[in-house]
Amino acid sequence: MIRPGGAIESRGLRWAAVGGEAGDIVVSSRVRLARNLQGYPFPGRASAEDRARVLETVRTALGELSTDDDVELWEMKDLADRDRDLLLERHVVSRELVGEADPPSHAGLALWTDETAGLMINEEDHIRIQALTGGFEVEQTWRTVDRLDERLGELLPYAFHHEYGFLTACPTNVGTGLRASVLVHLPGLVLTKEIRKVLEGIGQVGLTYRGLYGEGSEVVGNLFQVSNQTTLGKEEEELVGHLTRVVGKVVDYERSARSRMLREAPGILEDKVWRAYGILRHARSLGAEEMMNLLSALRLGISLKLLQSPRVETLNEILVFGQTAHLEEAAGAGLGEVEADVARAAYVRTRLQSDES
């Protein structure tokens, strides 16, 4: 059953609460499929009337979809600014769907109540089918998206070319329309200065990397989002398998770098980890980027068993709830930069203390 989206509350947080396979290195796995409807211009060239018709067509299809779980649908313009920011900080929506000042007309978000999957509607493409999972679970995440794509494809007239495949607004997505990505934490390769070689290597085999928030975002906290570059001429399973194999090797390189650091410079490594822990446990003001970099050291320390707590899942939660919109939501008011930094430090201190007990 489809119903209007209610309060945002904890929607879109399931991935952060699950460590998953290789969770000390791989934070999350995401798969998106770009799909467009026959007979309508791509969203960037569509009129408001066209976009409204696309939204209603998708809404109708979701209502006819046989599912054991409810689907909630929000039109982005109906959400408060802070709610849109919450969804962005949880990696449920893209910056394009949220918009710069106001969301694009008739942009929507559908989210399954069990949070296994969701749709972005009238973003760059008419539909972006997506799933986000904690840990290194690319193939499982792909299967979730693939099943939903097949069911929606029976109800919606996808734009498809017999030679080129699925037609998309961006030429690099033509073909399968698939974009699979893995958010990996690579402090070992950064500290041993091997990261450039590894990133150049993944570029040579058809992958690319971005920051925490995707295209155009900077790398902070040693977090790299690795994904496929193109989709044309490839099968979905081939793209997913290739990404899985390459990221698996990157994980192995990272583990090797960590072991080497622990063996060759244990004192320096322990000092870095415990200094970060001390600052996070006692700081009275924390900037967002500083928090991310300190959390990186903690995640490394937990992986190497230099710290017994907190849990990896706790660090994932801090990664989300330590961001400004979540701090404002907790405070029930907007926060200036200084106020946000003070609130961030207080939240981190309290969250780490609760994990110790």
C-alpha positions as a Markdown table, in Angstrom:
| # | Residue | x | y | z |
|---|---|---|---|---|
| 1 | Met | 0.0 | 0.0 | 0.0 |
| 2 | Ile | 1.2 | 3.5 | -0.8 |
| 3 | Arg | 0.5 | 6.4 | 1.6 |
| 4 | Pro | 1.6 | 10.0 | 2.0 |
| 5 | Gly | 4.9 | 10.3 | 3.8 |
| 6 | Gly | 4.6 | 11.2 | 7.4 |
| 7 | Ala | 7.2 | 12.7 | 9.8 |
| 8 | Ile | 10.8 | 12.0 | 8.8 |
| 9 | Glu | 11.8 | 10.9 | 12.3 |
| 10 | Ser | 14.2 | 7.9 | 11.9 |
| 11 | Arg | 13.5 | 7.2 | 8.2 |
| 12 | Gly | 16.6 | 6.2 | 6.2 |
| 13 | Leu | 18.8 | 5.2 | 9.1 |
| 14 | Arg | 18.8 | 1.5 | 8.9 |
| 15 | Trp | 22.1 | 1.3 | 7.0 |
| 16 | Ala | 23.9 | 3.1 | 9.8 |
| 17 | Ala | 22.8 | 0.7 | 12.5 |
| 18 | Val | 24.3 | -2.4 | 10.6 |
| 19 | Gly | 28.0 | -3.0 | 10.5 |
| 20 | Gly | 27.8 | -5.7 | 7.8 |
| 21 | Glu | 30.6 | -7.5 | 6.2 |
| 22 | Ala | 34.0 | -5.8 | 6.5 |
| 23 | Gly | 32.2 | -3.0 | 8.4 |
| 24 | Asp | 35.4 | -1.7 | 9.9 |
| 25 | Ile | 36.5 | -0.7 | 6.4 |
| 26 | Val | 33.4 | -0.6 | 4.3 |
| 27 | Val | 30.8 | 1.8 | 5.7 |
| 28 | Ser | 28.0 | 1.2 | 3.2 |
| 29 | Ser | 27.0 | -0.2 | -0.2 |
| 30 | Arg | 24.6 | 1.6 | -2.6 |
| 31 | Val | 23.1 | 0.6 | -5.9 |
| 32 | Arg | 21.0 | 3.0 | -8.1 |
| 33 | Leu | 19.2 | 2.3 | -11.4 |
| 34 | Ala | 18.3 | 5.3 | -13.6 |
| 35 | Arg | 15.0 | 4.8 | -15.5 |
| 36 | Asn | 12.9 | 7.1 | -17.6 |
| 37 | Leu | 9.4 | 6.9 | -19.0 |
| 38 | Gln | 8.5 | 6.8 | -22.7 |
| 39 | Gly | 6.9 | 9.9 | -24.1 |
| 40 | Tyr | 8.2 | 12.4 | -21.6 |
| 41 | Pro | 11.2 | 14.7 | -21.9 |
| 42 | Phe | 14.0 | 14.1 | -19.4 |
| 43 | Pro | 13.4 | 16.1 | -16.2 |
| 44 | Gly | 15.9 | 18.8 | -17.0 |
| 45 | Arg | 13.9 | 19.7 | -20.2 |
| 46 | Ala | 10.4 | 18.8 | -19.0 |
| 47 | Ser | 7.7 | 21.3 | -18.3 |
| 48 | Ala | 6.1 | 21.4 | -14.8 |
| 49 | Glu | 3.1 | 19.7 | -16.3 |
| 50 | Asp | 5.2 | 16.9 | -17.7 |
| 51 | Arg | 6.9 | 16.4 | -14.3 |
| 52 | Ala | 3.6 | 16.4 | -12.5 |
| 53 | Arg | 2.3 | 13.7 | -14.9 |
| 54 | Val | 5.5 | 11.6 | -14.3 |
| 55 | Leu | 5.0 | 11.9 | -10.5 |
| 56 | Glu | 1.4 | 10.8 | -10.7 |
| 57 | Thr | 2.2 | 7.9 | -13.1 |
| 58 | Val | 4.8 | 6.6 | -10.6 |
| 59 | Arg | 2.5 | 7.1 | -7.7 |
| 60 | Thr | -0.2 | 5.0 | -9.5 |
| 61 | Ala | 2.3 | 2.3 | -10.3 |
| 62 | Leu | 3.5 | 2.1 | -6.7 |
| 63 | Gly | -0.1 | 1.8 | -5.6 |
| 64 | Glu | -0.5 | -1.2 | -7.9 |
| 65 | Leu | 2.8 | -2.8 | -6.8 |
| 66 | Ser | 2.3 | -6.0 | -4.8 |
| 67 | Thr | 4.4 | -5.6 | -1.7 |
| 68 | Asp | 4.3 | -6.8 | 1.9 |
| 69 | Asp | 5.5 | -3.4 | 3.2 |
| 70 | Asp | 3.9 | 0.0 | 2.9 |
| 71 | Val | 5.5 | 2.7 | 0.7 |
| 72 | Glu | 5.6 | 6.3 | 1.8 |
| 73 | Leu | 5.7 | 9.0 | -0.8 |
| 74 | Trp | 6.8 | 12.6 | -0.1 |
| 75 | Glu | 6.8 | 15.5 | -2.6 |
| 76 | Met | 9.9 | 17.4 | -1.8 |
| 77 | Lys | 8.3 | 20.8 | -1.8 |
| 78 | Asp | 6.0 | 19.7 | 1.0 |
| 79 | Leu | 8.9 | 18.9 | 3.3 |
| 80 | Ala | 10.5 | 21.6 | 5.6 |
| 81 | Asp | 14.0 | 22.7 | 4.7 |
| 82 | Arg | 15.4 | 20.8 | 7.7 |
| 83 | Asp | 13.6 | 17.6 | 6.8 |
| 84 | Arg | 15.2 | 17.7 | 3.4 |
| 85 | Asp | 18.6 | 18.3 | 5.0 |
| 86 | Leu | 18.0 | 15.3 | 7.3 |
| 87 | Leu | 17.4 | 13.1 | 4.4 |
| 88 | Leu | 20.5 | 14.4 | 2.6 |
| 89 | Glu | 22.7 | 13.8 | 5.6 |
| 90 | Arg | 21.3 | 10.3 | 5.8 |
| 91 | His | 22.3 | 9.7 | 2.2 |
| 92 | Val | 18.6 | 8.9 | 1.3 |
| 93 | Val | 18.4 | 11.7 | -1.3 |
| 94 | Ser | 20.8 | 13.6 | -3.6 |
| 95 | Arg | 21.6 | 17.2 | -3.7 |
| 96 | Glu | 19.9 | 17.4 | -7.1 |
| 97 | Leu | 16.6 | 16.2 | -5.6 |
| 98 | Val | 16.9 | 18.6 | -2.7 |
| 99 | Gly | 17.8 | 21.5 | -4.9 |
| 100 | Glu | 19.9 | 24.6 | -4.2 |
| 101 | Ala | 17.3 | 27.0 | -2.7 |
| 102 | Asp | 14.1 | 25.0 | -3.5 |
| 103 | Pro | 13.6 | 21.5 | -4.7 |
| 104 | Pro | 12.8 | 20.9 | -8.4 |
| 105 | Ser | 9.1 | 21.0 | -9.3 |
| 106 | His | 7.2 | 17.8 | -8.6 |
| 107 | Ala | 10.4 | 16.1 | -7.2 |
| 108 | Gly | 9.5 | 13.1 | -5.0 |
| 109 | Leu | 10.8 | 10.5 | -2.7 |
| 110 | Ala | 9.3 | 7.0 | -2.2 |
| 111 | Leu | 10.6 | 4.9 | 0.7 |
| 112 | Trp | 9.7 | 1.4 | 1.7 |
| 113 | Thr | 8.8 | 1.3 | 5.4 |
| 114 | Asp | 11.3 | -1.5 | 6.0 |
| 115 | Glu | 13.9 | 0.8 | 4.3 |
| 116 | Thr | 15.1 | -1.9 | 1.9 |
| 117 | Ala | 14.7 | 0.4 | -1.1 |
| 118 | Gly | 13.4 | 3.7 | -2.3 |
| 119 | Leu | 12.8 | 5.8 | -5.4 |
| 120 | Met | 13.9 | 9.4 | -6.2 |
| 121 | Ile | 11.4 | 10.8 | -8.7 |
| 122 | Asn | 12.1 | 13.7 | -11.2 |
| 123 | Glu | 15.7 | 14.1 | -10.2 |
| 124 | Glu | 18.2 | 13.9 | -13.1 |
| 125 | Asp | 16.1 | 11.0 | -14.5 |
| 126 | His | 12.4 | 10.3 | -14.0 |
| 127 | Ile | 13.2 | 7.5 | -11.6 |
| 128 | Arg | 16.2 | 6.5 | -9.6 |
| 129 | Ile | 15.6 | 3.1 | -8.0 |
| 130 | Gln | 18.0 | 2.8 | -5.1 |
| 131 | Ala | 19.0 | 0.7 | -2.1 |
| 132 | Leu | 21.6 | 1.4 | 0.6 |
| 133 | Thr | 23.0 | -1.2 | 3.0 |
| 134 | Gly | 25.6 | -1.1 | 5.8 |
| 135 | Gly | 28.9 | -2.9 | 5.1 |
| 136 | Phe | 30.3 | -4.6 | 2.0 |
| 137 | Glu | 27.0 | -5.9 | 0.6 |
| 138 | Val | 27.0 | -4.8 | -3.1 |
| 139 | Glu | 25.5 | -8.0 | -4.5 |
| 140 | Gln | 22.8 | -8.2 | -1.9 |
| 141 | Thr | 22.0 | -4.6 | -2.5 |
| 142 | Trp | 21.9 | -5.1 | -6.2 |
| 143 | Arg | 19.5 | -8.0 | -5.9 |
| 144 | Thr | 17.1 | -5.8 | -3.9 |
| 145 | Val | 17.2 | -3.1 | -6.6 |
| 146 | Asp | 16.9 | -5.6 | -9.5 |
| 147 | Arg | 13.8 | -7.3 | -8.1 |
| 148 | Leu | 12.1 | -3.9 | -7.6 |
| 149 | Asp | 13.1 | -2.8 | -11.1 |
| 150 | Glu | 11.6 | -5.9 | -12.7 |
| 151 | Arg | 8.3 | -5.3 | -10.8 |
| 152 | Leu | 8.1 | -1.7 | -11.7 |
| 153 | Gly | 9.0 | -2.4 | -15.3 |
| 154 | Glu | 5.8 | -4.4 | -15.6 |
| 155 | Leu | 3.8 | -1.4 | -14.6 |
| 156 | Leu | 5.8 | 1.5 | -16.2 |
| 157 | Pro | 6.7 | 2.1 | -19.8 |
| 158 | Tyr | 10.5 | 2.4 | -19.6 |
| 159 | Ala | 12.4 | 4.3 | -22.3 |
| 160 | Phe | 14.5 | 1.6 | -23.9 |
| 161 | His | 16.5 | 1.3 | -27.1 |
| 162 | His | 17.2 | -2.1 | -28.6 |
| 163 | Glu | 20.8 | -1.2 | -29.3 |
| 164 | Tyr | 21.8 | 1.3 | -26.5 |
| 165 | Gly | 19.7 | -0.1 | -23.7 |
| 166 | Phe | 17.9 | 2.1 | -21.1 |
| 167 | Leu | 18.0 | 5.8 | -22.1 |
| 168 | Thr | 19.1 | 8.3 | -19.5 |
| 169 | Ala | 19.6 | 12.0 | -19.1 |
| 170 | Cys | 23.4 | 11.6 | -18.7 |
| 171 | Pro | 25.2 | 9.7 | -21.5 |
| 172 | Thr | 27.4 | 7.9 | -19.1 |
| 173 | Asn | 24.4 | 6.2 | -17.6 |
| 174 | Val | 23.0 | 4.9 | -20.9 |
| 175 | Gly | 22.9 | 1.1 | -21.1 |
| 176 | Thr | 22.1 | -0.5 | -17.8 |
| 177 | Gly | 21.6 | 2.8 | -16.0 |
| 178 | Leu | 23.4 | 1.2 | -13.1 |
| 179 | Arg | 25.5 | 3.1 | -10.6 |
| 180 | Ala | 26.9 | 1.0 | -7.8 |
| 181 | Ser | 29.1 | 2.5 | -5.1 |
| 182 | Val | 30.9 | 1.5 | -1.9 |
| 183 | Leu | 31.9 | 3.9 | 0.8 |
| 184 | Val | 35.3 | 2.8 | 2.1 |
| 185 | His | 37.4 | 4.0 | 5.0 |
| 186 | Leu | 41.1 | 4.0 | 3.9 |
| 187 | Pro | 43.3 | 5.7 | 6.6 |
| 188 | Gly | 46.0 | 3.0 | 6.3 |
| 189 | Leu | 46.6 | 3.7 | 2.6 |
| 190 | Val | 46.5 | 7.5 | 3.3 |
| 191 | Leu | 49.0 | 7.3 | 6.2 |
| 192 | Thr | 51.4 | 5.0 | 4.3 |
| 193 | Lys | 51.0 | 7.3 | 1.2 |
| 194 | Glu | 49.9 | 4.5 | -1.0 |
| 195 | Ile | 46.4 | 6.0 | -1.6 |
| 196 | Arg | 47.4 | 7.8 | -4.9 |
| 197 | Lys | 48.6 | 4.6 | -6.4 |
| 198 | Val | 45.5 | 2.7 | -5.4 |
| 199 | Leu | 43.1 | 5.4 | -6.7 |
| 200 | Glu | 45.0 | 5.6 | -10.0 |
| 201 | Gly | 44.7 | 1.8 | -10.3 |
| 202 | Ile | 40.9 | 1.8 | -9.8 |
| 203 | Gly | 40.7 | 4.5 | -12.5 |
| 204 | Gln | 42.5 | 2.3 | -14.9 |
| 205 | Val | 40.0 | -0.5 | -14.5 |
| 206 | Gly | 36.9 | 1.6 | -15.1 |
| 207 | Leu | 36.1 | 2.8 | -11.6 |
| 208 | Thr | 36.1 | 6.3 | -10.1 |
| 209 | Tyr | 36.0 | 7.8 | -6.6 |
| 210 | Arg | 34.2 | 10.7 | -5.0 |
| 211 | Gly | 33.8 | 12.2 | -1.5 |
| 212 | Leu | 31.2 | 11.3 | 1.1 |
| 213 | Tyr | 28.3 | 13.1 | -0.7 |
| 214 | Gly | 29.1 | 11.9 | -4.2 |
| 215 | Glu | 30.0 | 13.9 | -7.2 |
| 216 | Gly | 31.6 | 17.3 | -6.5 |
| 217 | Ser | 32.1 | 16.6 | -2.7 |
| 218 | Glu | 35.5 | 16.6 | -1.0 |
| 219 | Val | 37.1 | 13.6 | 0.7 |
| 220 | Val | 37.0 | 14.0 | 4.5 |
| 221 | Gly | 37.7 | 11.5 | 7.2 |
| 222 | Asn | 39.5 | 9.3 | 4.8 |
| 223 | Leu | 36.2 | 8.2 | 3.3 |
| 224 | Phe | 36.2 | 7.4 | -0.4 |
| 225 | Gln | 33.1 | 6.5 | -2.4 |
| 226 | Val | 34.2 | 4.1 | -5.2 |
| 227 | Ser | 31.8 | 3.5 | -8.1 |
| 228 | Asn | 31.6 | 2.4 | -11.7 |
| 229 | Gln | 32.2 | 5.1 | -14.3 |
| 230 | Thr | 30.1 | 3.9 | -17.3 |
| 231 | Thr | 27.4 | 1.4 | -18.0 |
| 232 | Leu | 27.1 | 1.1 | -21.8 |
| 233 | Gly | 28.0 | -2.3 | -23.3 |
| 234 | Lys | 28.0 | -4.0 | -19.9 |
| 235 | Glu | 25.6 | -6.3 | -18.1 |
| 236 | Glu | 24.4 | -5.4 | -14.7 |
| 237 | Glu | 25.9 | -8.5 | -13.1 |
| 238 | Glu | 29.2 | -7.8 | -14.8 |
| 239 | Leu | 29.3 | -4.3 | -13.4 |
| 240 | Val | 28.4 | -5.4 | -9.9 |
| 241 | Gly | 30.9 | -8.3 | -9.9 |
| 242 | His | 33.7 | -6.0 | -11.2 |
| 243 | Leu | 33.1 | -3.4 | -8.5 |
| 244 | Thr | 32.9 | -6.1 | -5.8 |
| 245 | Arg | 36.2 | -7.7 | -6.9 |
| 246 | Val | 38.1 | -4.5 | -7.2 |
| 247 | Val | 36.9 | -3.1 | -3.9 |
| 248 | Gly | 37.7 | -6.5 | -2.3 |
| 249 | Lys | 41.3 | -6.0 | -3.4 |
| 250 | Val | 41.3 | -2.4 | -2.0 |
| 251 | Val | 40.0 | -3.8 | 1.3 |
| 252 | Asp | 42.9 | -6.2 | 1.3 |
| 253 | Tyr | 45.4 | -3.5 | 0.5 |
| 254 | Glu | 44.0 | -1.4 | 3.4 |
| 255 | Arg | 44.2 | -4.3 | 5.8 |
| 256 | Ser | 47.8 | -4.9 | 4.8 |
| 257 | Ala | 48.7 | -1.2 | 5.3 |
| 258 | Arg | 47.1 | -1.2 | 8.7 |
| 259 | Ser | 49.0 | -4.3 | 9.8 |
| 260 | Arg | 52.2 | -2.8 | 8.5 |
| 261 | Met | 51.7 | 0.4 | 10.5 |
| 262 | Leu | 50.9 | -1.5 | 13.6 |
| 263 | Arg | 54.0 | -3.6 | 13.2 |
| 264 | Glu | 56.4 | -0.8 | 12.3 |
| 265 | Ala | 55.2 | 2.2 | 14.2 |
| 266 | Pro | 52.8 | 1.0 | 17.0 |
| 267 | Gly | 53.6 | 3.9 | 19.4 |
| 268 | Ile | 52.8 | 6.5 | 16.8 |
| 269 | Leu | 49.6 | 4.7 | 15.8 |
| 270 | Glu | 48.4 | 4.3 | 19.4 |
| 271 | Asp | 49.1 | 7.9 | 20.1 |
| 272 | Lys | 47.1 | 9.0 | 17.1 |
| 273 | Val | 44.1 | 6.9 | 18.1 |
| 274 | Trp | 44.1 | 7.8 | 21.8 |
| 275 | Arg | 44.6 | 11.5 | 21.1 |
| 276 | Ala | 41.5 | 11.4 | 18.8 |
| 277 | Tyr | 39.5 | 9.5 | 21.4 |
| 278 | Gly | 40.6 | 12.0 | 24.1 |
| 279 | Ile | 39.5 | 15.0 | 22.0 |
| 280 | Leu | 36.2 | 13.5 | 21.1 |
| 281 | Arg | 35.5 | 12.5 | 24.7 |
| 282 | His | 36.3 | 15.9 | 26.2 |
| 283 | Ala | 36.1 | 18.6 | 23.5 |
| 284 | Arg | 33.6 | 21.5 | 24.1 |
| 285 | Ser | 33.6 | 22.6 | 20.4 |
| 286 | Leu | 33.9 | 20.5 | 17.3 |
| 287 | Gly | 33.7 | 21.5 | 13.7 |
| 288 | Ala | 32.1 | 19.0 | 11.3 |
| 289 | Glu | 35.3 | 18.3 | 9.3 |
| 290 | Glu | 37.4 | 18.0 | 12.5 |
| 291 | Met | 34.8 | 15.5 | 13.9 |
| 292 | Met | 35.0 | 13.4 | 10.7 |
| 293 | Asn | 38.8 | 13.2 | 10.8 |
| 294 | Leu | 38.9 | 12.3 | 14.5 |
| 295 | Leu | 36.2 | 9.6 | 13.9 |
| 296 | Ser | 38.5 | 8.2 | 11.2 |
| 297 | Ala | 41.2 | 7.6 | 13.8 |
| 298 | Leu | 38.7 | 6.0 | 16.2 |
| 299 | Arg | 37.4 | 3.7 | 13.4 |
| 300 | Leu | 41.0 | 2.7 | 12.7 |
| 301 | Gly | 41.7 | 2.1 | 16.4 |
| 302 | Ile | 38.7 | -0.2 | 16.8 |
| 303 | Ser | 39.6 | -2.2 | 13.7 |
| 304 | Leu | 43.1 | -2.8 | 15.1 |
| 305 | Lys | 41.7 | -3.6 | 18.6 |
| 306 | Leu | 43.6 | -0.6 | 20.1 |
| 307 | Leu | 40.2 | 0.4 | 21.6 |
| 308 | Gln | 37.5 | -1.9 | 23.0 |
| 309 | Ser | 34.8 | 0.7 | 22.5 |
| 310 | Pro | 32.8 | 2.3 | 20.9 |
| 311 | Arg | 31.3 | 0.0 | 18.4 |
| 312 | Val | 31.5 | 0.6 | 14.6 |
| 313 | Glu | 27.8 | 1.0 | 14.5 |
| 314 | Thr | 28.1 | 3.9 | 17.1 |
| 315 | Leu | 30.6 | 5.7 | 14.8 |
| 316 | Asn | 28.2 | 5.3 | 11.9 |
| 317 | Glu | 25.5 | 6.9 | 14.0 |
| 318 | Ile | 27.8 | 9.8 | 15.0 |
| 319 | Leu | 28.7 | 10.2 | 11.4 |
| 320 | Val | 25.0 | 11.0 | 10.8 |
| 321 | Phe | 23.7 | 12.6 | 14.0 |
| 322 | Gly | 26.8 | 14.8 | 14.4 |
| 323 | Gln | 25.8 | 16.7 | 11.2 |
| 324 | Thr | 24.2 | 20.2 | 11.5 |
| 325 | Ala | 20.6 | 19.4 | 10.5 |
| 326 | His | 20.5 | 16.5 | 13.0 |
| 327 | Leu | 21.9 | 18.7 | 15.7 |
| 328 | Glu | 19.3 | 21.4 | 14.9 |
| 329 | Glu | 16.5 | 18.8 | 14.9 |
| 330 | Ala | 17.7 | 17.7 | 18.4 |
| 331 | Ala | 17.8 | 21.3 | 19.6 |
| 332 | Gly | 14.5 | 22.1 | 18.0 |
| 333 | Ala | 16.0 | 25.3 | 16.6 |
| 334 | Gly | 18.4 | 26.6 | 14.0 |
| 335 | Leu | 22.0 | 26.8 | 15.1 |
| 336 | Gly | 24.7 | 29.2 | 14.1 |
| 337 | Glu | 28.2 | 27.8 | 13.3 |
| 338 | Val | 29.5 | 28.4 | 16.9 |
| 339 | Glu | 26.4 | 26.9 | 18.4 |
| 340 | Ala | 26.5 | 23.9 | 16.1 |
| 341 | Asp | 30.1 | 23.2 | 17.0 |
| 342 | Val | 29.3 | 23.3 | 20.7 |
| 343 | Ala | 26.2 | 21.1 | 20.2 |
| 344 | Arg | 28.3 | 18.7 | 18.1 |
| 345 | Ala | 30.9 | 18.3 | 20.8 |
| 346 | Ala | 28.2 | 17.7 | 23.5 |
| 347 | Tyr | 26.5 | 15.1 | 21.4 |
| 348 | Val | 29.7 | 13.2 | 20.6 |
| 349 | Arg | 30.8 | 13.2 | 24.3 |
| 350 | Thr | 27.4 | 11.9 | 25.4 |
| 351 | Arg | 27.2 | 9.2 | 22.7 |
| 352 | Leu | 30.7 | 7.9 | 23.4 |
| 353 | Gln | 30.1 | 7.8 | 27.1 |
| 354 | Ser | 26.9 | 5.8 | 26.6 |
| 355 | Asp | 28.8 | 3.2 | 24.6 |
| 356 | Glu | 31.3 | 2.7 | 27.4 |
| 357 | Ser | 28.7 | 1.8 | 30.0 |
